[in-house]
Amino acid sequence: MKCTIIQDLLPLYCDGLTSADSNEEIEKHLTDCEKCREVYDNMKAKEMNISIPERDVKPLKTVKKRNIAKIAAAVLGTAAVLFGVFMFVFWGVVPISSDRVHYTVEAHESQREYQYSEDDKPYDEENAEWETKTETVQSLWLKFDTDASCCRFSTKPEYIYNDDGSITIHQHLYIYPQVKMPFDNRGDNPEQFGLGLDARKDDTLTIHYLDKEEVIDVYKLYEENVK
């Protein structure tokens, strides 16, 4: 077989793509032909010296870290949104509007007893001389009813200390509508609640609705409803 043919077949032979008969002829020729054997040796040497370049994995690691950060941010963002929705719907963070609330008023007088001591150490119960004082107290009971499935409320008193030693109280009331949970155990009417107040002159109750504020003169309301 001619050298030119052998040299044309050598690349295929090196890759193991030639047939068994061709391999036999090529190997026989390489045994007798120094020139073709040298070409074959050079081909094998080049194959041995071919190095696979190392992949630069740093960009891949950077991309992976960025993807993890994006996923974490998305998860945290979703959790924050769900928490906000839960607080808005089930806990109640926005005050109720005035058209969704109405209340009734009960006014009455009652006798209230106080125990006091004029001793220097009134907390020494064994030796202190206690006196009982009874006074008449005007009181209001406001019963609120909302159209929500349930509600919660909070109060924030503001105390004014007068020069004569008396205290004026400006009470602030906030009402929040809620969605009743299946496991809610606040009784049969969680959409209702009551608020008791002592009716004293200059005291006020401010109800903070979503659309407005209602300022109530507590003593005047008492006078209008007392029997």
LINSUL-V319557 format. One record per run of one state. SS is the DSSP state (@ for helix, = for strand, . for the rest). FROM is the first residue (numbers start at 1). LEN is the number of residues. If there is no record, write none. Layout:
ss,from,len
SS,FROM,LEN
SS,FROM,LEN
This chain:
ss,from,len
.,1,2
@,3,12
.,15,5
@,20,13
.,33,1
@,34,16
.,50,8
@,58,34
.,92,3
=,95,1
.,96,2
@,98,3
=,101,17
.,118,12
=,130,17
.,147,3
=,150,12
.,162,5
=,167,12
.,179,13
=,192,7
.,199,5
=,204,5
.,209,4
=,213,5
@,218,8
.,226,2
